[in-house]
């Protein structure tokens, strides 16, 4: 960790912490007259002072006056609440379209002081080298950014082709890196349930290192969950129902309840605590995926905590779920997650525990934000040029690349059905007309085309299919090189020529997202790093993303956070139907299926 932010390890600072707490030495910072939100005892202790030295809490009690010296910075809390900095237990930086530095810059004013990031998006494109770049950038931040080593690249072997693969040897190597906190979400849950040697080797390497295994059981069928839990995952964020949360906790896992830009899974599961009375210590709040617009306009973990409170959760319990519970889960309860002696001095000052306005943010004993304004210097980390040339298409595409051949007058087609505000899709079967030997879209029934364009090895491959739910009613196409998790290119459109133009534009700019209408690029977000991230400030990326959203709505798409839905259409580990570079995938059975059903004579 960098000394730039006055942060020392506990062994380095123990003697001074003791001396400050005893009143023998002055503190670096003292916060006076605050209401101490103690997440260990779940109470608010009024008229409390806090003394900080070497970036850690030294004293929490009624009077820190003896610890104030000539050089001590003093903040008068004025009776405001002093609560621990917020932790995001599971998230993907890449979903914000930002680098770690720019993501941190965006969330620090919202009170996030600890993040547990899983860079499996970068891993799919750049492999272990990409994870190392993310790891090294995380170490440079003025807040705590821990990295989980990605576990599943590809997420479903045999059903997709990634730019790089992650091996058990890669996992074992990464477990020795200083900032790796555990194994990222184990998305290949069928592999774990089947005892796949590769998956078990990755889990074993993590457990041998004494670190935490992240879970991902994305199926409503809980009959196989017992086998998955026996495989070692310690948490799971894929629950969408009360019974999902209950099952996870009963099996000794932490239930991570997420509120991202498009995933609203807190309200449906929090009743396990508020109504069923389950122990809240085993419930954790997280975001999973937040795009830059959400971060800039709505917030980060403060948004999640407010939402949980609005869903009926006691404010102190909600704060526990975003602080101490997370720290305990990752074995860091002696380092962070509470305002208690020895821990990293991460504090939020707020005048209201329900509305949770974030007025002052302190991380590692330094004021990093006040009233939404960033105060901390940020690192100048640059990704290498090798990470900026990743859209490898063999050629420009034409409208003919997106035609789907059909016989007769009509066909029965498997169609991906988008579900608003949820990651799962529906597997639909629809009758479509055939004209001139080509299967036609049906704009009146909200059925347009989807294509996955191979972009890692320049094979020239294009896989075509149909999707329903976006509502596009004009000639248009949306293309994105953010295509969880293989991160090829997904193109959704109502016009073949526009689909080709959108794909070719992203090839030209090196990755990103764009909307083409009537042959014209109407909005574009450049993501030159791995085709996933921009190193521009979050506000700039959010502004470009807002323009994209405006153009999507102008084309008829009124889904909430429709781009997030678009970017997940290739995620072949979440039911029911997805598309990959190898074809259409029925995730209920984990097998490829034909786009068009056999015609009966």
N, C-alpha and C positions, 0 to 999 in steps of 0.2 A: 504494500500500500504506500502511496506517495505521502511524504511528509508535508507536501504543499498545503494540505488541508488539516495540519496539526493533529494528525491521528496516529496514535501509538497502540501497540498491542498491550494487553493487560500486564504481562510480565515486565514490559518496558516502563509501565506507568504505575505499577502497584504501590511502590513506596511513596510516590508523590500523592496518589489518591488517598492513602491512609493519613498522610501528613495534613492534607487539606481538610479531610473529614474531621480530624482531631483539632482543627483550628490552629495548627502550627505553621501552616504555609498558606499563602493567598491562592485563590482560584483564578482561572483564566476568565471565567464567566459565571455570574450569579444571576439567577432569575428570582425575583422576590415577589411575595404577595400573590401567589398563584393558587389555583384549585387543582391539586394533584390528582390526575386520573390514574389510579393504581389498578392495573389490570391483573395483578396477582391476587389482590384481596377483593377486587371488583367493587371499589368504592371511590368516592371523591373526597379527598382530604383537603379541607379549606386552609387558608393561611399557611401555605407551605413555601419554603425556599428551596432552590436547587443550586448546587455548586458543581461546576464542571472544570476539569483539568485534563490536559493532554487528549482532548476529544472524547473523554469519558465522564460519566456521572461519578462524582466523589461523595456527594452528600444530598440527601433528600429529607428535610425535616423542618422544624418550626423556625429556626433562626440561623441563617448563613452569614450573619453580620461579621463574626470573627474571621471569616474566610475572605473578606473583601480587603484587598490591598490597593496601593496607589495605581497599579496597572490593570486591575480587575475591571472588566466590562460588566456593567450592571444594567439589567433590563427589569423594569417594573411591570409585572404582568397585570396589575390593576384588577386583581380578582378573576382574571380570565382562566379558562381551563388550560392545563398543561397536559397534553396527551402524547403518547409515543408516536414517533414517525410511523407512517403507514407502510405496510409490506404487501407487495403483490406476489402471491405464492406461486402463480403459474401464468406465464405470459410469453408471447413471441414478439420481440422487438420489431421484426420484419413486417408484422401486420400493421404497424404504424407508418410503414414506408420510409422509416427513418433509420439512421445509424444509432448505435448505443448512445453516443454523445448527444445527438439531437433529441432522441427520445427522453433522455435524462433531463435535458434542458427544458423540455415541455412539461414534464410531470413534477419536477421539484417544487414549483410554486403551488402545486395542488397538495403538497404534504407527503408525497411518496418519497421515502428515504431508503427503502430496501426493495430490490426486485430480484426475482428468481426466474431467469430467462432460459428458454429452451430454443437454441438457434437451429432447429432441424430444417428450417427453410434454407438457410445458407448451406447446411450440410448436404442437402440434396443437390445443390448446384455446384459447390466448390469443395465438398468433402471435408476431410480433417483440417486442411489448411484454412478453410473458411471459418471453422469453429475456433481455431487458434486465434485468428484475427479478432473475432468477436470476444473471445476470452481476454485478450490483451487490451482491447479497447475498454472492456468493463472494468479492468483494474485501474484505469486512469481516472475514473469518475469521482466526483466529490461526495457521492452517495454510495450505498452498498449495492453492488450489482453482482450477484452470484450466477454462475453458469451451470446448467445441467447439460451433460454430454448427450447429444442426440442418440437415440437408440434404434430408430427404424428408418433407414434410408437404403432401400425403398421401404415404404410403410407396409406394403403387401407384396412380398417377393413373388414373381411370376405373373403379377397383374399390372405392373407398370415398370418403366425403365427410367432411372434417375440419371442425373449428370454424374454423380459419384455415389458409391456405396460406403456404408459404415460397417466395419467388421468388429468382432469381439476383441481383436488385437488393438484396434483403434480405441475402443472403450477402455481397455486395460491401460493403455498409454495415457489417455486423458485423465484417468483417475489420479495420476501423480502430479497433475498441474495444480498450481496453488489456489486457483479460484474455481475449481470444479466442485460443486456441492452435491452432485448425485447424477442419476441417470434420467434423461428426459422421458417424456411420456411413452410408455410401452404400447404403441398403437397396434402392433401385430398381436392382438389378443387371441385370435384363433391359433397363432403359432405357440403362444404360451400355453393355452389350453391343451394343445396337442403334444406338448413337451418338446418343441423344436430345439435342437441342440444349440443353434446359434443364439436364439433368444435367451435361453437359460444360461449360456456362457456370459452374455452381457450382464445379466442380472447377478450372476455369481461374482463377476469382477467388481461390480459396484458394492455388493454386500461385503466382499472380502476387504474392500477399502473402507468399510464402516460408513458408507454413504447411502443416501435415500434413493429408492427406486420409484419413479413417477409412473402413474397408471393412466390407462385410457381404455375403458370398456364401453364401446359405443354401440350397444345393442339393447333394445327394450326387453329382450328375452333374458331373464336373469337366471335361467336354469344352468347356464354354464359359468356363472360368476364364481361359484365356489372353487372351481378348478383354476380360474384366473387368480383369485385371491391367494390360493396355495402356491402360485408361482412367484410371489414376492412383492408385487407392487404395493406401495404403502399409502397411496392416495389415488383419487380419481375425480376428474372435473367434468366428466361427460354425462353426469346425471341430469335428467330433465323433469323427474317426477319425485314425489315424496318417497315412494317405495325405493327409488334408486338411492337416495341419501341414506335411508334406514338400512338397506342391505350393505352398503359400504361400511358404515360405522359398526354394524353388528359383526362384520367379518374382520374387524381390527384395523380398518383403513380410515384415513381422514377423508371426509366428504368435502371436496372443494366446490363451492357454489359460485358460478361465474356470472358476471354481468359485463359483457363486452359491448362492442358497437352494435352487434347484431344478435348476440345470444343473451336471452333474458331468462335465466334458469334459477334465479334466487327465489323469487316469489313462490314458485311451484314446489320448492324443496324445503324452505325455511320452516314450514309447518311441522316438520319433524322435531323441531325445537320448540316453537311457539305453541303448538297444539298437542303434540305427542309427548313432549317433555323430555326428549333425549338430551344427554349431556352435551352442552355446547362446546366443551373443550375439544371435541373431535370434529368440529366444523370450521372450515376456513373459507374466507372470501378471496376471490381472484377475478381477473379480467379475461385471461386467455388471449383475446384478440381485440385490440382497439386501434382504429385508424386515426390518423393525425387530426382530422376534423373533430372527433370526439375529445381528444386530448386538449385541443386549443379552446373549444367552445363549451364543453361540458365538464371536463375533469377526468380524473383517473380513479385511484382507490377511494378518494373522498366521495366521488359519485357512487361507488359501490356501497360504501358504508351508509350514506344517506338513503339509498334505495332500500337496503336491508332494514333500516329503522322505519321507513315508510311502510314496509311489509309487516310491521308489528313487532320487530325485534327490539329488545331493550337496548338503548344506546351503548351502555357499558359492555354488553355482550357483543354487540356489533363491532365495537372497537377491539375487543379481545380477539375476535375472529379475523381481524386485519392486522394484528400485531403479535401478541404473545403466542397465540395458537400457531401461527406460521413459524415463528422462531423455534418453538418447541419441536415442531414437526421435522425441521431440518437439523435439530441438535444444536441450535444456536441460542438457546434461552439464556446462556451466560454472556452473550455478546450483544443481543439486540431484542427488540420487541417489548421493552418495558422501561419505565423511568425508575431505575433502581441502581444502587452503587455498582460500579465496575463495568456496566454496559456502555455501549457506544452512545454518545449524547445526541440522540435524535429526538427532537421535540417539536410539537406543533402548539402554538398558542391560538386559542379559538374562544370566542365569546358565547358560543352556543353549542351544546353537545348534540342537538338534533339537526339543526340546519347546517352545522359544521362549517362555518366560514373559516377559511385557512388564512390567518392574518399574519403570522410569523412562522417561518420554518427554519429550524436549526438542525444541521446534520454534522455529526462528529464535532460538536461544540462550536460550529461556525454558523452565523446567520447566512442562509443561502437564498432566502426569499422573504419579501415583505409585501403584503397586500397585492399578491399576484405578480410582483416584479422580481425578476431574478437578480440576486446579488453576488453569486459565486462565480469565479472565473472557471471557464470550461477548458478541457484539454484540446489540443490541436492534433487529433489523431487522424491519419490519412490511410485509407485503404489502398492497396497496391493496384497498379494498372492491370495486373492479371485478373483482378476481380471485376473489372469494368468492361470486359469483352466477352460476354457470355451468351449473346443471342446468335447462335450458330445455325442459321437456316441456309439450306443449299442454294436457294434462289428466291426471287420474288414470286409470290403466288398470284394466280389469276382466278377469275370467277369459276372456271371449270373445276378447280380443286375442291369446290364446295358442293358440287352436284351429287345427288344420291339417286342411283339408278333403281327403277322399279318396273314391274311388269303388270299388265292388265290396267284396269281403271282405278283400282284402289288397293291399298295394302294396310296391314295391321302393323303398327310400329311401336316399339318400346320407347317411352318418352320419360325424361327426367322431370319430375314435378317439384318445383321449388316450394318450400314451406317458410313463410315469413317468420323471422326472428328465431329460427331454429336451424341447427346444422344439418339434421337429417333431411333427406328428400323423400319423395314418394315415387314408387315404380308404377308408372301409368302405361296403359296400352290403349292407343288411339287409332282410329281409322283415318287414313290420309289419302287424298286423291293422287292419281298419277297422270301427268300430261307430258306428251312428247318423250316418254320413257324416263321421266324424272319425277321423283316423289316431291310433292308440293308442301310447303308450309301452309298453315291455316291461321292467318292473323285474327280472324273473327273468333277463333277458339283459343287465342293466345298460345299458339304453338309455333315457335320459330326454330331456327337451327342453332346447333352448337357444334363447334369443331375444336379438336385438340391438335395443335401444330407442334411437331417435334422441333426443339430448339437447342438441344445439347450437343448432338453429334452430326448435325447437318445431313440427316437421312432423307429429308424431303417429305417425310411422312405427314399425312393429314388424316385424322379419323373424324368422321362426321356422324352426327346424331341429331336428336330433337330434344327441346326443352320447353317446358310450360311454366308460366308464372311471372314472367318479367313485365308483360303488358305492353311491349313495344308495338306501336301502331303506325309507325312511319318507316320508310326505307332507312336502315341504319345498321351499325354494328359496333359492338364494344369488344375490344381485345385487351388482354392482360398477360404479362409474363409472370405475374403472381398467380400461381395455379397450384394450390396446396394439394399434395405435398411434393409431387415430382417437379413442379414448376417448369413445365413446358409452356406453351401459350394456349390460353383459352380464348376462343372467339365466339360470341353469341350475336346473331344478327337476323335480320329479316330480308336482307338483300345480299346475294353472292358477291357482287362487285364491291360492295362496301366492306364485306368481310375480308376480302383480299386486300383492299386498301388499308384497313386497320392493321392487319398483320404485317404488311410491308412497312408501314410507318414505324412500328415498334422495332422491326429489324434495323431500320435506318438510325433510330435514336439510341439503340443499345438497351432497350427494355423499358417497361413501364406500363401505363394504361392509356388508352385513347378511345374516343368515340368518333366515328365517321358517320356523316349523314349526307346522302346524295353525293357521295364521292369526295366530300370535304371534311378534313379533320377539324371537328368543332371544339374538342377539348383534349388535352394531353397532359399526363403527369409523367415526367421523365424519372426513371429509376435506374440509373446507370450502374449501381453496385449490385452485381449478381442478378440484375433484372428485377431486384426486390426492394432496394433501398435508395434513398437520396441523402446526400450529406448537406442539403440545404436546410435552413431552419424550418421547424415544424409549421410556423405560421405561413410560410411560402408554400409548402407542400399541401397544407390544409386548404389554402386559397385555390390552388390548382385542382385539388380534389373536390372542392365545393363547385367549381365551374363544371367539372365532370358530372357531378350529381345533378346540377341544373340542366345540363344537356340530356342526361338520361330521362329526367322527368319530362322535358320538352318532347322527347320521343315516345312518351306514354308510360314510362316505368315509374310507378309510385310506391314500390316496395320500400319498407324501412331498411336503410343501409343495403341497398341492392347490390352494391359492388362487393361487399363481403360475401353475399350469397354467390355471386358470380365466381369469386376467387376460390370457392370450395368445391366447385363442381367436379373437380378431378380427384377429390380426397377419397380414395378407394377403401378406406377403413371405417367410413360412416355410412350406415344404410340410408336409403335402400338402393338407389341406382346412381352410378357415377360413370364418367368417361375417362379413359386413359389412352396412352399412346398405343396400347395393344387392343383397344376396342371398348365396348360397353361392358360394365362390370355390375353384376348383381351382388351387392354387398351382403345380402341376407344369406347367400350361399357361398360367397367368396369364389365366384366363378364368372368367366366371361360368357356373354350371351350375344346372340345376333341382334342387330338393330331391327330388322324386319322379320316378323314371324312367318314360318312356312305357310304358303298358300295351299288351301285345300281344293281339290278338284271337284 
